[in-house]
């Protein structure tokens, strides 16, 4: 399945998945996990309805780097890892979609 087709499916799955409760109010390596989730989710919802503006694109690129940084530090909590892996995948799809190949 290609990126444009995959993004809405990942988003629907994300909406059905609760935020990992033990990560509420927690910073990992300087990243507030709730804010990271919220920032990526906001950019993804914008991207699903239109192209990202320059400001949101910058936010998403920063968040993509942040989620890549924290993923190895989440530990062996499979649900939390899957949750943030999906966020990383969605962010990557949106960032790549806005860039020439």
HUTA-V163955 format. One record per pair of residues at least 12 apart in sequence whose ideal C-beta (glycine too) atoms are under 6 Angstrom apart, sorted by the first residue. I is the first residue (numbers start at 1). J is the second residue. Records with the same first field share a line. If there is no record, write none. Layout:
I->J  J
This chain:
3->93  97
7->93
10->86  90
11->44
14->86
17->83
20->79  80  83
28->70  73
29->69  70  73
31->66  70
36->66
39->59  63
40->63  87  91
43->56  59  60
44->90
47->94
52->98
57->98
60->91  94  95
61->95
63->91
64->91  95
67->84  87  88
71->84
